[in-house]
């Protein structure tokens, strides 16, 4: 089976749990954007988090995760939905910073720690819900843990990991989110804290073959997890020529006529999937006619 996510409960319903294997999904983003290892790690962590944030939604709801830490990687932007579809990009995909620790990538150095993490939820209402908190770590998982505690008042533990091969391809990518319900007792909290203190990195778990179900058992302990459902995860972009045409329409007649006069055509490119859309002179003229219709 390809990438997928599981939702579950722990300790008789007192803990909400999510875990995902996003190796192929992050690999698709790496190939499209030709990200270098540190950028791959940052984007992969954010995309995995986005998938799990999406799994907290219902129906046609969507969520956007934006991280701007002031580091050389620039902004990280991830969109996801309740069906396991995710897309994402970084401003500077060819960013590489090696850590002083052998075998580690300096994600913190690439992301930066002088900025904000924002989560925007489109729940189909008149206005979107937006929550944001300062970046406290730059490692992304810790920043999300802080976000949940401060912005949503939900005590949580977030684990994210990406393992990059020597040829820049993705060997493993995944993560987990554990959230405590209001009635979680102290004994359960202590048991979870002890396990979290000794678990290996998520990317290592995935590389040695653990499934999302297995990751939750590692985190919560065998017999303490009830899996509710699972859902496929994949990189998917909802861009289209028609959507970009709407954007060109929004520029107004004057700018569209300038495109025709100066270039005789127009070309747009999606930031998320890098797909290009070409508009001929005739198509641009048809858009002007649409403005007058």
C-alpha positions as CSV (number, residue, x, y, z in Angstrom):
1,X,0.0,0.0,0.0
2,X,1.2,3.6,-0.7
3,X,1.1,6.5,1.7
4,X,-1.7,6.6,4.2
5,X,-2.8,8.1,7.5
6,X,-4.6,6.5,10.5
7,X,-6.8,8.2,13.1
8,X,-7.2,6.6,16.4
9,X,-7.9,6.8,20.1
10,X,-5.6,5.9,23.0
11,X,-6.1,4.9,26.6
12,X,-9.8,4.2,26.4
13,X,-10.6,7.4,24.5
14,X,-8.7,9.9,26.6
15,X,-6.2,10.5,23.9
16,X,-6.7,11.5,20.2
17,X,-4.0,10.2,17.8
18,X,-2.9,10.6,14.2
19,X,0.0,9.1,12.3
20,X,1.0,9.1,8.7
21,X,3.5,7.7,6.3
22,X,4.0,10.4,3.6
23,X,7.2,9.1,2.0
24,X,5.9,8.9,-1.6
25,X,4.0,12.2,-1.2
26,X,7.0,14.1,0.0
27,X,9.1,12.4,-2.7
28,X,6.7,13.8,-5.3
29,X,7.2,17.3,-4.0
30,X,10.9,16.8,-3.9
31,X,10.9,15.7,-7.6
32,X,8.7,18.6,-8.7
33,X,10.6,21.3,-6.9
34,X,14.1,19.7,-7.0
35,X,14.5,20.5,-3.3
36,X,17.9,20.1,-1.7
37,X,18.1,18.0,1.5
38,X,17.5,20.6,4.1
39,X,14.7,22.1,2.1
40,X,13.2,18.7,1.6
41,X,13.3,18.0,5.3
42,X,11.5,21.3,6.1
43,X,8.9,20.9,3.4
44,X,8.4,17.3,4.1
45,X,7.8,17.9,7.8
46,X,5.3,20.7,7.0
47,X,3.5,18.6,4.4
48,X,3.2,15.6,6.8
49,X,1.8,18.0,9.4
50,X,-0.6,19.4,6.9
51,X,-1.9,16.0,6.1
52,X,-2.7,15.3,9.8
53,X,-4.2,18.8,10.2
54,X,-6.4,18.0,7.3
55,X,-7.5,14.7,8.9
56,X,-8.9,16.8,11.8
57,X,-11.4,18.4,9.4
58,X,-14.6,17.1,7.8
59,X,-16.3,17.2,4.3
60,X,-15.0,19.9,2.0
61,X,-13.0,21.8,4.8
62,X,-9.5,22.8,4.0
63,X,-6.5,24.0,5.9
64,X,-3.4,26.0,5.1
65,X,-0.2,25.9,7.1
66,X,2.2,28.8,6.6
67,X,5.6,29.0,8.2
68,X,7.8,32.2,8.0
69,X,10.7,32.0,10.3
70,X,13.1,34.5,8.6
71,X,15.6,31.8,7.6
72,X,17.1,31.3,4.1
73,X,14.5,28.8,3.0
74,X,11.9,31.6,3.0
75,X,8.2,30.9,3.5
76,X,6.8,27.3,3.6
77,X,3.2,27.0,2.4
78,X,1.1,23.8,2.6
79,X,-2.5,23.2,1.6
80,X,-4.4,20.1,2.6
81,X,-8.0,18.8,2.9
82,X,-10.0,16.2,4.8
83,X,-9.4,13.6,2.1
84,X,-5.7,13.1,2.5
85,X,-4.7,15.4,-0.5
86,X,-1.8,17.8,0.2
87,X,0.4,20.2,-1.8
88,X,3.2,22.4,-0.7
89,X,6.2,24.5,-1.6
90,X,9.1,26.5,-0.2
91,X,10.2,29.9,-1.5
92,X,13.9,28.8,-1.9
93,X,13.9,25.0,-2.7
94,X,17.7,24.9,-3.3
95,X,18.6,25.6,0.3
96,X,21.1,23.4,2.1
97,X,22.5,23.7,5.6
98,X,24.4,20.9,7.2
99,X,24.2,20.5,10.9
100,X,27.2,20.2,13.1
101,X,25.8,16.8,14.2
102,X,26.9,14.2,11.6
103,X,24.0,12.9,9.5
104,X,21.6,15.6,10.6
105,X,20.2,18.5,8.5
106,X,19.9,21.9,10.1
107,X,16.2,22.5,9.5
108,X,16.1,25.1,12.3
109,X,18.9,27.1,10.5
110,X,17.0,26.9,7.2
111,X,13.6,27.8,8.6
112,X,14.7,30.4,11.1
113,X,13.3,31.3,14.5
114,X,12.2,34.9,14.0
115,X,8.7,34.7,12.7
116,X,5.3,33.2,12.9
117,X,3.5,29.9,12.2
118,X,-0.1,30.4,11.0
119,X,-2.9,27.9,10.4
120,X,-5.9,29.0,8.4
121,X,-9.0,26.8,8.3
122,X,-11.6,27.1,5.6
123,X,-14.6,25.5,7.3
124,X,-17.1,26.7,4.6
125,X,-18.2,29.7,6.7
126,X,-18.2,33.4,5.8
127,X,-14.8,33.9,7.4
128,X,-11.9,31.5,7.8
129,X,-10.5,30.6,11.2
130,X,-6.9,31.8,11.6
131,X,-4.6,31.0,14.4
132,X,-0.9,32.0,14.7
133,X,1.9,31.7,17.2
134,X,5.6,32.7,17.2
135,X,8.1,30.2,16.0
136,X,9.8,28.8,19.0
137,X,12.1,26.2,17.5
138,X,12.3,26.2,13.7
139,X,12.1,22.4,13.8
140,X,8.4,22.6,12.9
141,X,7.2,19.7,15.2
142,X,7.9,21.7,18.3
143,X,6.4,24.8,16.7
144,X,3.2,22.9,16.1
145,X,3.2,21.5,19.6
146,X,3.4,25.1,20.9
147,X,0.7,26.3,18.5
148,X,-1.8,23.6,19.7
149,X,-1.1,24.5,23.3
150,X,-1.4,28.3,22.9
151,X,-3.8,28.9,20.0
152,X,-6.1,25.9,20.4
153,X,-5.5,25.1,24.1
154,X,-5.0,21.4,23.3
155,X,-2.0,19.8,25.0
156,X,-0.3,17.9,22.2
157,X,2.9,16.1,21.1
158,X,3.9,16.3,17.5
159,X,6.6,14.2,15.9
160,X,7.8,14.8,12.3
161,X,10.7,13.3,10.3
162,X,12.1,13.1,6.8
163,X,15.1,11.0,5.8
164,X,16.9,12.1,2.6
165,X,19.1,9.8,0.5
166,X,22.5,10.8,-1.0
167,X,20.8,11.4,-4.4
168,X,18.3,13.9,-2.8
169,X,15.4,11.4,-3.1
170,X,13.2,10.7,0.0
171,X,13.9,7.5,1.9
172,X,11.2,8.0,4.6
173,X,8.8,10.7,5.7
174,X,6.1,10.7,8.3
175,X,4.8,11.9,11.6
176,X,2.4,11.6,14.5
177,X,0.2,14.0,16.6
178,X,-1.0,12.9,20.0
179,X,-3.6,15.2,21.7
180,X,-4.9,14.9,25.3
181,X,-8.6,15.1,26.0
182,X,-9.7,17.3,28.9
183,X,-10.4,14.3,31.1
184,X,-7.0,12.6,30.6
185,X,-5.7,11.5,34.0
186,X,-2.2,12.1,35.4
187,X,-1.2,8.5,35.2
188,X,-1.9,8.4,31.4
189,X,0.0,11.6,30.9
190,X,3.0,10.3,32.7
191,X,3.0,7.0,30.8
192,X,2.9,8.9,27.4
193,X,5.7,11.3,28.5
194,X,7.9,8.3,29.5
195,X,7.4,6.7,26.1
196,X,8.0,10.0,24.2
197,X,11.2,10.4,26.0
198,X,12.6,7.2,24.6
199,X,11.2,6.7,21.1
200,X,13.4,6.9,18.0
201,X,12.9,9.5,15.3
202,X,9.8,9.0,13.1
203,X,11.8,8.7,9.9
204,X,13.8,5.9,11.5
205,X,10.7,4.1,12.4
206,X,9.3,4.3,8.9
207,X,12.6,3.3,7.3
208,X,12.7,0.1,9.4
209,X,9.2,-0.7,8.2
210,X,6.8,0.5,10.8
211,X,3.3,1.4,9.6
212,X,1.3,4.4,10.9
213,X,-0.4,1.9,13.2
214,X,3.0,0.7,14.4
215,X,4.1,4.3,15.0
216,X,1.1,4.9,17.3
217,X,1.9,1.7,19.2
218,X,5.5,2.9,19.7
219,X,4.3,6.2,21.0
220,X,1.3,5.0,23.2
221,X,2.3,1.4,24.0
222,X,1.0,-1.9,22.7
223,X,-2.6,-2.4,23.6
224,X,-3.3,1.2,24.2
225,X,-4.3,2.2,20.7
226,X,-7.7,1.8,19.0
227,X,-7.5,2.5,15.3
228,X,-10.7,4.2,14.0
229,X,-10.0,4.5,10.3
230,X,-7.3,5.0,7.7
231,X,-7.1,7.1,4.6
232,X,-4.8,7.3,1.6
233,X,-2.4,10.3,1.4
234,X,-1.1,11.8,-1.9
235,X,0.3,15.0,-3.4
236,X,-2.4,16.6,-5.5
237,X,-2.8,20.1,-6.8
238,X,-6.2,21.6,-7.7
239,X,-4.8,24.2,-10.1
240,X,-6.2,24.5,-13.6
241,X,-6.1,26.7,-16.7
242,X,-9.6,27.9,-15.8
243,X,-8.6,28.9,-12.3
244,X,-5.6,30.9,-13.6
245,X,-7.8,32.5,-16.2
246,X,-10.0,33.9,-13.4
247,X,-6.8,35.4,-11.9
248,X,-6.0,37.0,-15.3
249,X,-9.5,38.4,-15.5
250,X,-8.9,40.0,-12.1
251,X,-6.1,42.0,-13.5
252,X,-8.5,44.0,-15.6
253,X,-8.7,44.9,-19.3
254,X,-5.7,47.4,-19.3
255,X,-3.2,44.8,-18.1
256,X,-4.6,42.0,-20.4
257,X,-4.2,44.4,-23.4
258,X,-0.6,45.1,-22.4
259,X,0.1,41.4,-22.4
260,X,-1.3,41.1,-25.9
261,X,0.7,44.1,-27.2
262,X,4.0,43.3,-25.5
263,X,4.1,39.5,-25.7
264,X,1.2,38.4,-27.8
265,X,0.4,35.7,-25.2
266,X,0.6,35.0,-21.4
267,X,2.0,32.1,-19.4
268,X,1.3,31.3,-15.7
269,X,2.9,28.8,-13.4
270,X,1.5,27.2,-10.3
271,X,3.7,27.6,-7.2
272,X,2.6,24.3,-5.8
273,X,3.0,21.8,-8.7
274,X,5.0,24.0,-11.2
275,X,2.5,23.2,-13.9
276,X,2.5,25.9,-16.7
277,X,-0.5,27.2,-18.5
278,X,-0.3,29.0,-21.8
279,X,-2.8,31.6,-23.1
280,X,-2.8,32.6,-26.7
281,X,-3.6,36.1,-28.1
282,X,-7.0,34.7,-29.0
283,X,-7.6,33.4,-25.5
284,X,-6.6,36.7,-23.9
285,X,-9.0,38.5,-26.3
286,X,-11.8,36.2,-25.3
287,X,-11.1,37.1,-21.7
288,X,-11.5,40.8,-22.5
289,X,-14.8,39.9,-24.2
290,X,-15.8,38.1,-21.0
291,X,-15.2,41.3,-19.1
292,X,-17.6,43.2,-21.3
293,X,-20.2,40.4,-21.3
